[in-house]
Amino acid sequence: MAQPDSLGQFEQLVLTAILTLREDAYGVTIHTKVEELAGPISFRE
């Protein structure tokens, strides 16, 4: 399987969260910031 040339949306959100949080970037704060950046997400069944 070929590797994609760019990052997906999730990877971009995680990296943005880490860069924004700087020294406060750890599991829980990254998770919270990603939720904040992503906004509401609805799942289809």
N, C-alpha and C positions, 0 to 999 in steps of 0.2 A: 504494500500500500504506500502510495506517495505521501510525502510530508507536505502539509499546507505551507504556502509562502508567507502567510500572515497570521497574526493571532486572532483568535475568536473573540466574541464580545465578552465572554466570561473572563478570559485571561486579561483583557484590557481593563475590565472593572477591577479585578484583583490588583493589578499593577498600579492603577490609578489610586486605589485605596491605600496601598503601601506608600506610595510617593507622597500622598496627602498627609498621612498620619506620622510619617518620619519615625522618630524614636519611640512613638507609642504604638507602632505596628506590631501587634501580636494577634493570635487567633481570634479572640472575641472581638477586639476592636476592628480588625479587618472585616470580619463577618458583618458587623453592624454597619460599617461604612459602605460595604458593597450593597447591602439592602437599601441604604439611604440613596446611593447613586443610581441603583437600578429602578427604584420606584416600585409601584405595585405590580406584581406578577400574577397573572391568572393562569391556571392550568386547565386544559381541556380534557374532558374524559371521553 
